Amino acid sequence: MDRHALLTDLDRQWDIVVVGGGITGAGVFHLACRHGLTCLLLEQRDFAWGTSSRSGKLVHGGLRYIAQGQLRTSFHSVRQRERLLREYPGLVNPLGFAFAAPKGGWPMRLAVRMVLTFYDRMAGRRSRKYHRQAEFTRLAPGLLSQGGGFSYLDALTDDARLVLRVLKEGQRLGGTALNYMAVTELLRADDGDVVGVVAEDRQGGRTHEVRARVVINATGAWADDLRGKLGHPPKLRKLRGSHLIFPRERLPLDRAVGITSPADGRNMYVLPWEGATLLGTTDLDHEPPLDREPQISGAEGAYLLETINHWFPDAALTEADVIATQAGVRPVIGTGKKDPSRESREESILADHRMVTIGGGKLTTFAMMAEKALKAAGRWIPLTKLAPSHPQPDWVEHDDPALERLVGRHGADAAGVIALAPGPELERIAGTGFVWAELRWAARNELVVHLDDLMLRRTRLGLLLPDGGAAILHRVKAVVQGDLGWDDETWAREADAYRRVWRAAYSPALLSAAQ
């Protein structure tokens, strides 16, 4: 994909400009393209650079929302979970969940059964089950439990890849999406209406005035900044969630396990993800500037390790076991609650002066938020036809897990991924589920601008391999250098920059660093 060619096509009238290339913006972009609108998406960093590559990877309704009385949030989330399972098989996958029965005897078990029953009814299918001690021990080996436990179903995804898949579907319908394009100003008419944006190409340095009938602000944690240009006060509370990633062999799990912090009782989880084990999450007010890569603190790391070792005492996990860390910033609507975990995860859609702003929400409900945003934009732009979505190749052998995974990650492009690369590049990269061909495809077709785009978002190798995958960079170079058009000097510069990014925001060394 030629980024330069896309840049030369900006100077025309667009129906919609979407600002923000995370899952919310991608969902709006895709839906606008399905409506036959001319749509341009602009992202200031890389696609999914922010929260949408740093989430907890769950596609879920959230049992705790029910317990907190956020029934509408849980209902919509469960229904959207079922929708994503249908539409993105191989990318959004069912995930068994287990948790030990809480203390309090049969009254507490009855209360949990009622919550799980409600959860299943929202989904329209039954998955809940209570397990006595012996059976539960086989279900969650090593988990501290003295009275059995419960199981149910949720779902899991590769969040960054989901963003790319949704964007690609919009592009296939005629939309244009560009990364490293920072929107610095709004263009205003004499009556105050927004008629476009000023966007700076962070690679070439050129500034573009882009005209649009409607601008949709889907910038997540940055939403207040753009909406503030219309004179509106901030509405968001920025909350950091951090995670630890361990080798599977140190804590092998076949399903997610819900746990609670022994320090404060917060609900947490540990789950199998991409051949590793992911533990999360924290929930703290995030104070550093948003243009700096968010990073876990030593206190958060100690909190996570204390929790996992309380529930899995035989694992005896330490900082030395951590492959990588991950921290992201959630944009939730602030209501002033003392406990960040009790803030609502519902979305807010605000529309005035031909700009629609999406605040709050969560990954699971991105498609629903897109529908609401487009409905709000309908005040200024008609919505007509709706093209079909989510084409699946008819050649897929669904009994082949590796092929189903490839189709899930790439959709209609999966055949191209396979055809593009020589046979050896269809081999798995050791320690992961990725194949080398995915790197070549990304380098040629997915607007990779920097090496961290490739290692942390087009693939997740930087999270799954020790030292960010430093040991395989020579092989990565051999596969992608030609398609990226980088000479040896450029490659060396990009490799150094990637190592700096990884050390600053993903390294286990952050757990013991002074911050």
C-alpha positions in Angstrom: 0.0 0.0 0.0 1.5 3.3 -1.1 1.2 5.9 1.7 2.4 8.7 -0.6 -0.4 8.0 -3.1 -3.0 8.1 -0.3 -1.6 11.5 0.8 -2.1 13.0 -2.6 -5.8 12.2 -2.5 -6.6 14.2 0.6 -7.5 17.5 -1.1 -11.1 16.8 -1.9 -14.5 17.1 -0.1 -15.2 14.1 2.2 -18.5 13.1 3.6 -16.9 12.1 6.9 -13.5 12.5 8.5 -12.9 10.2 11.4 -10.2 11.3 13.8 -8.7 8.4 15.8 -7.4 5.0 14.6 -8.3 2.8 17.6 -11.2 0.4 17.6 -13.8 3.1 18.1 -12.6 5.1 15.1 -12.1 1.9 13.0 -15.7 0.9 13.8 -17.1 4.3 12.7 -14.9 4.2 9.5 -16.1 0.7 8.5 -19.7 1.5 9.1 -19.5 4.8 7.2 -18.0 3.0 4.3 -20.7 0.4 4.4 -23.2 3.3 4.0 -21.4 4.3 0.8 -20.1 7.6 2.3 -16.7 8.9 1.3 -14.7 8.5 4.5 -11.2 9.4 5.6 -9.7 8.2 8.9 -6.7 10.0 10.4 -4.6 8.6 13.3 -1.9 10.7 14.9 0.4 7.7 15.7 0.0 4.2 14.4 -3.3 2.4 14.1 -4.3 0.9 17.5 -1.2 2.7 19.1 -3.3 3.7 22.2 -5.7 1.8 24.3 -6.7 -0.5 21.5 -3.4 -2.4 21.5 -3.1 -2.3 25.3 -6.4 -3.6 26.5 -7.1 -6.8 28.6 -7.9 -8.7 25.3 -11.3 -9.7 26.7 -14.5 -9.4 24.6 -17.0 -9.6 27.5 -20.0 -8.4 29.2 -18.4 -7.9 32.6 -19.9 -9.7 35.5 -18.9 -7.0 37.8 -21.0 -4.5 36.0 -24.1 -6.5 37.0 -22.9 -6.6 40.6 -22.4 -2.8 40.4 -25.9 -2.2 39.0 -24.6 -1.3 35.5 -27.2 -3.6 33.9 -27.5 -1.8 30.7 -23.7 -1.8 30.1 -23.5 -5.5 30.8 -26.6 -6.3 28.6 -25.2 -4.3 25.6 -21.7 -5.8 26.1 -23.0 -9.4 26.2 -25.1 -8.9 23.0 -22.1 -7.3 21.2 -19.9 -10.1 22.4 -22.2 -12.6 20.7 -22.2 -10.5 17.6 -18.4 -10.3 17.4 -18.1 -14.1 17.9 -20.4 -14.6 14.9 -18.7 -12.0 12.7 -15.0 -12.6 13.4 -14.4 -16.3 14.0 -10.8 -17.1 14.4 -10.1 -13.6 15.7 -12.8 -13.3 18.4 -12.9 -16.7 20.1 -14.9 -18.3 22.9 -13.0 -18.3 26.2 -13.9 -20.4 29.2 -13.8 -18.5 32.5 -13.6 -20.0 36.0 -13.4 -18.6 39.5 -13.5 -20.0 43.0 -16.7 -19.9 44.9 -16.7 -16.9 47.3 -16.7 -17.2 51.0 -20.0 -17.1 52.7 -21.4 -20.6 52.1 -24.6 -21.3 50.1 -26.1 -17.8 50.3 -23.1 -16.4 48.4 -23.1 -19.3 46.0 -26.8 -18.7 45.3 -26.1 -15.0 44.7 -23.4 -15.9 42.2 -25.7 -18.4 40.5 -28.3 -15.6 40.0 -25.7 -13.2 38.5 -24.5 -15.9 36.1 -28.1 -16.9 35.2 -28.8 -13.3 34.3 -25.5 -13.1 32.3 -26.5 -16.2 30.3 -30.0 -15.0 29.6 -28.5 -11.8 28.2 -26.6 -13.9 25.7 -29.4 -16.3 24.9 -27.5 -19.4 25.8 -26.5 -21.3 28.9 -22.8 -21.7 29.8 -22.8 -21.4 33.6 -21.9 -24.4 35.8 -21.0 -25.0 39.4 -18.2 -27.5 40.1 -17.4 -29.3 43.3 -13.9 -29.2 44.6 -12.4 -32.2 42.8 -13.8 -31.2 39.4 -12.9 -27.6 39.9 -9.3 -28.5 40.7 -9.0 -30.2 37.3 -10.6 -27.2 35.7 -8.2 -24.6 37.2 -5.1 -26.6 38.4 -3.1 -24.8 41.0 -5.8 -22.3 41.9 -6.3 -21.7 45.7 -9.8 -23.0 46.4 -11.5 -24.6 49.4 -15.1 -25.1 48.1 -15.3 -25.6 44.4 -16.1 -22.9 41.9 -18.0 -21.7 38.9 -17.4 -21.6 35.1 -19.0 -19.7 32.2 -18.1 -18.5 28.8 -16.8 -15.1 27.5 -14.5 -14.3 24.6 -10.9 -13.3 23.8 -9.2 -11.4 20.9 -6.0 -9.8 19.7 -7.2 -6.2 20.1 -4.7 -4.6 17.7 -5.4 -7.1 15.0 -9.2 -6.5 15.4 -8.6 -2.9 14.7 -6.6 -3.7 11.5 -9.2 -6.2 10.3 -12.0 -3.7 10.7 -10.0 -0.9 9.0 -9.2 -3.2 6.1 -12.9 -4.0 5.6 -13.6 -0.3 5.4 -10.7 0.2 3.0 -12.0 -2.6 0.8 -15.3 -0.6 0.6 -13.5 2.5 -0.7 -12.4 4.3 2.5 -9.0 5.8 3.1 -7.1 5.4 6.4 -3.8 7.0 7.2 -1.6 6.7 10.2 0.9 9.3 11.5 -1.5 12.1 10.6 -2.0 14.4 13.6 -5.2 16.6 13.6 -4.0 19.9 15.0 -7.0 22.2 14.4 -10.6 22.2 13.3 -11.7 24.2 10.2 -14.7 26.4 11.1 -17.2 28.1 9.0 -18.5 31.7 9.8 -21.4 30.2 11.7 -19.1 28.1 13.9 -19.8 24.8 12.2 -16.9 22.4 11.7 -16.1 22.0 8.0 -12.9 19.9 8.2 -9.6 19.6 10.0 -6.0 20.6 9.7 -3.8 17.5 9.7 0.0 17.4 9.9 1.9 14.5 8.3 4.3 13.4 11.0 6.4 11.6 8.5 6.7 14.2 5.7 6.0 17.3 7.7 3.5 18.7 5.3 0.2 20.2 6.6 -3.1 19.4 4.9 -6.5 21.2 5.1 -9.0 18.4 4.8 -12.7 19.4 4.1 -15.6 17.3 5.4 -19.3 17.5 5.9 -19.0 15.9 9.3 -16.1 15.3 11.6 -16.3 12.4 14.1 -14.0 12.6 17.1 -13.1 9.0 18.0 -9.8 9.8 19.7 -10.4 7.9 23.0 -8.4 9.3 25.8 -7.7 12.4 23.6 -11.3 13.2 23.0 -11.5 16.1 25.4 -8.6 17.8 23.6 -10.3 17.9 20.2 -13.8 18.7 21.7 -12.1 21.5 23.8 -11.4 23.3 20.5 -15.2 24.0 20.4 -15.0 25.5 23.9 -16.4 22.4 25.8 -15.1 21.4 29.3 -13.5 18.0 29.8 -15.6 14.9 30.5 -13.2 12.1 30.6 -11.4 10.4 33.5 -8.2 8.7 32.2 -7.5 5.4 34.0 -4.5 3.3 33.5 -4.7 -0.5 33.3 -1.5 -2.5 33.4 -0.7 -6.1 32.7 2.0 -8.7 33.0 2.8 -11.4 30.4 4.4 -14.7 31.4 5.6 -17.7 29.5 2.8 -20.3 29.3 5.1 -22.9 30.9 5.3 -20.9 34.1 1.5 -20.7 34.5 -0.2 -23.0 32.0 -3.9 -22.3 31.6 -6.6 -23.5 29.2 -9.1 -21.0 30.3 -9.3 -17.6 32.1 -9.5 -17.5 35.8 -11.1 -14.7 37.7 -9.3 -13.7 40.9 -9.5 -10.9 43.5 -6.7 -8.8 45.0 -6.0 -9.9 48.6 -5.1 -6.2 49.2 -8.3 -4.5 48.2 -10.7 -7.1 46.8 -10.6 -5.8 43.2 -11.7 -8.2 40.5 -8.8 -9.3 38.3 -8.1 -12.1 35.8 -5.3 -14.3 34.4 -5.8 -15.9 31.0 -4.2 -17.7 28.1 -3.4 -15.4 25.2 -1.4 -16.0 22.0 0.5 -18.9 23.6 1.4 -16.9 26.7 -0.3 -16.1 30.0 -1.6 -12.6 30.6 -2.4 -11.1 34.1 -4.4 -8.0 34.7 -5.5 -5.5 35.4 -4.9 -2.4 37.5 -7.2 0.6 37.5 -5.5 3.9 38.5 -5.9 7.5 37.5 -3.3 8.2 34.8 -1.4 11.5 35.3 1.5 11.5 32.7 1.0 13.3 29.4 -0.8 11.2 26.8 1.9 11.7 24.1 4.2 9.6 26.3 4.0 5.8 26.0 2.1 4.7 29.1 4.1 2.3 31.4 3.5 0.1 34.3 4.8 1.3 37.7 6.7 -0.8 40.2 3.8 -0.5 42.6 1.4 -1.9 40.0 3.8 -4.8 39.3 4.1 -5.7 42.9 0.3 -5.5 43.3 -0.2 -7.9 40.3 2.4 -10.3 41.5 1.0 -10.4 45.1 -2.4 -11.2 43.7 -1.3 -14.0 41.3 0.9 -15.6 44.0 -1.9 -15.5 46.5 -4.2 -17.5 44.1 -1.5 -19.7 42.5 1.0 -20.1 45.4 2.8 -23.1 43.8 3.7 -21.0 40.8 5.9 -18.6 42.9 6.1 -16.1 40.1 8.6 -13.3 40.3 9.7 -10.3 38.1 12.3 -12.6 36.5 9.4 -14.7 35.0 7.8 -11.7 33.2 8.3 -11.6 29.4 6.8 -8.2 28.9 4.6 -5.6 30.5 1.8 -3.6 29.0 -0.1 -0.4 30.1 -3.0 1.4 28.5 -5.2 4.3 29.3 -9.0 3.8 29.4 -11.1 6.9 28.5 -14.1 6.6 30.8 -16.8 9.2 31.6 -15.8 10.8 34.9 -18.5 11.1 37.5 -16.3 11.7 40.5 -16.5 8.3 42.1 -13.7 7.7 44.6 -13.1 4.1 43.3 -12.0 4.2 39.7 -13.2 0.7 39.1 -16.8 1.8 39.9 -16.9 4.4 37.1 -19.4 3.5 34.4 -18.0 2.0 31.1 -21.0 3.3 29.1 -20.3 5.5 26.1 -21.4 9.1 25.6 -22.2 10.5 22.1 -22.1 14.3 21.9 -22.9 16.2 18.7 -22.8 19.9 17.8 -21.5 22.1 15.1 -21.2 19.2 12.7 -18.8 17.3 15.0 -19.7 14.1 16.8 -17.6 13.1 19.8 -17.5 9.6 21.2 -16.5 9.3 24.9 -16.2 6.3 27.2 -17.3 2.9 26.0 -15.2 -0.3 25.7 -13.7 -2.5 23.0 -16.6 -5.0 23.1 -19.2 -2.4 22.2 -17.3 -0.6 19.4 -19.8 -1.6 16.6 -22.8 -0.4 18.7 -20.9 2.9 19.4 -20.3 3.3 15.7 -24.0 2.9 14.9 -24.9 5.6 17.5 -22.2 8.0 16.2 -23.4 7.6 12.6 -27.0 8.1 13.8 -25.9 11.4 15.4 -24.1 12.4 12.2 -27.4 11.8 10.4 -28.5 15.3 11.5 -26.1 16.7 8.8 -25.5 13.9 6.3 -28.0 11.3 5.0 -27.4 7.6 5.6 -28.7 5.5 2.8 -27.6 2.0 1.6 -25.7 -0.4 3.8 -23.3 -2.7 2.0 -22.7 -6.3 3.2 -19.9 -6.8 5.7 -17.3 -9.3 6.9 -16.8 -11.4 3.7 -15.3 -14.8 4.6 -13.3 -16.8 2.0 -15.2 -19.8 0.7 -12.1 -21.9 0.7 -11.6 -22.0 4.4 -11.2 -25.4 6.0 -12.7 -24.7 9.4 -11.3 -27.9 10.9 -7.8 -26.5 10.5 -7.0 -24.3 13.5 -4.0 -22.6 11.9 -5.9 -21.7 8.8 -8.9 -20.5 10.8 -6.6 -18.3 12.9 -5.1 -16.8 9.7 -8.5 -16.1 8.2 -9.7 -14.6 11.4 -6.7 -12.3 11.6 -6.8 -11.3 7.9 -10.3 -12.0 6.6 -10.5 -11.8 2.8 -6.8 -11.1 2.7 -5.8 -14.5 4.1 -5.4 -16.0 0.6 -3.1 -13.2 -0.3 -1.0 -13.7 2.8 -0.6 -17.4 1.9 0.1 -16.7 -1.8 2.5 -13.9 -1.2 5.2 -15.8 0.7 7.4 -18.8 -0.1 6.7 -22.0 1.8 9.1 -21.6 4.7 7.5 -18.3 5.6 4.3 -20.2 6.4 6.1 -21.8 9.3 5.2 -20.6 12.8 7.6 -18.2 14.6 8.8 -20.3 17.6 7.0 -19.5 20.8 4.0 -17.8 19.0 1.1 -18.5 16.7 2.3 -16.1 14.1 3.8 -17.1 10.7 6.6 -15.3 9.0 4.4 -14.6 6.0 2.3 -12.2 8.2 5.3 -9.9 8.6 5.9 -9.8 4.8 2.2 -9.1 4.2 2.1 -6.3 6.8 5.3 -4.7 5.4 3.8 -4.7 1.9 0.2 -3.9 2.6 -0.5 -2.5 6.0 1.2 1.0 6.2 4.0 -0.1 8.4 6.0 3.1 9.1 8.2 2.1 12.0 9.5 -1.2 13.2 7.5 -1.0 16.4 4.3 -0.8 14.2 5.3 -4.3 12.9 6.5 -5.9 16.2 3.9 -4.5 18.6 0.7 -4.1 16.6 0.7 -5.8 13.1 2.1 -8.8 15.1 2.5 -9.1 18.8 6.0 -10.5 18.7 7.3 -7.8 21.0 5.0 -8.9 23.7 5.4 -12.6 23.3 9.2 -13.1 22.9 11.9 -12.4 25.4 13.6 -9.0 25.1 11.0 -7.9 22.6 12.0 -10.5 20.0 15.6 -9.1 19.8 16.9 -12.6 18.9 14.8 -12.8 15.7 15.3 -9.3 14.4 17.9 -10.5 11.9 15.3 -12.9 10.4 12.6 -10.2 10.5 15.0 -7.9 8.6 15.5 -10.6 5.9 11.8 -11.0 5.4 10.6 -7.3 5.4 13.5 -5.0 4.5 12.9 -5.1 0.8 9.1 -4.5 1.0 9.6 -1.6 3.5 12.2 0.0 1.2 14.7 0.5 4.1 18.4 0.5 3.4 20.8 -0.9 6.1 21.2 2.5 7.7 17.4 2.9 8.0 17.0 -0.6 9.4 19.6 0.0 12.0 18.0 3.3 13.0 14.5 1.7 13.2 15.9 -1.3 15.2 17.5 1.0 17.7 14.3 3.1 18.0 12.2 -0.1 18.5 14.5 -1.3 21.3 14.1 2.1 23.0 10.3 2.0 22.8 10.2 -1.5 24.1 12.5 -0.7 27.1 10.5 2.4 27.9 7.0 0.9 27.9 7.1 -2.9 27.7 10.2 -4.2 29.5 10.0 -6.2 32.7 12.8 -4.0 34.0 10.1 -1.3 34.6 8.9 -3.4 37.5 12.0 -2.5 39.5 12.8 0.9 38.0 12.4 4.1 39.9 9.5 6.1 38.4 
